[in-house]
Amino acid sequence: MDRQSIKKQLEIEHALIDNIVASLRSALDWKTEPSNASRKLSTLRFVAETFHRHLERLMAIHEYDGYMSCVVQLSPHLAPAVEVLKHDHAQLREEIIRVATRLERAPAEDPAAVENLSDSLQAVLATYDKHNEMEAELLQESFLRDVGGPG
């Protein structure tokens, strides 16, 4: 895939997941009465599953048909950084699966469990944000670096 196609697909996919992340953050910020914890839990389950599905899609695109192979081709010295990001993908997958499983098993009538899960989801989002920053730095270094030549 050429760089322009990769760039356009990444723009679209990241815009989609940014909207999902904003929705998840909105659900996490929802202050409910203890008697309404089941409503918040239902919303968190739905939006977290949406986030999980799109995150899997995005990471698969990165790993198999996206920027990672292009970065290594353009800048072989960045291969170790790409491997670190792939490792981060595996960790993110484990984290979101662990939290999603806990969300599905959480008792709807337990407000403390809902708040604990909210904290866990916040931690997943913090990990995701940090990972995105590292990816952006790698892309800038690889795609925007001046490789010299005439001009």
Buried (B, 14 or more C-beta within 10 A) or exposed (E): EEEEEBBEBBEEBBEBBEEBBEBBBEBBEEEBEEEEBBBBBEBBBBBBBBBBEBBBEBBEBBBEBBBBBBBBEBBEEBEEBBEEBEEBBEEBBEBBEEBBEBBEEBEBEBBEBBBEBBEBBBEBBEBBEEBBEEBEEBBEBBBEEEEEEEE
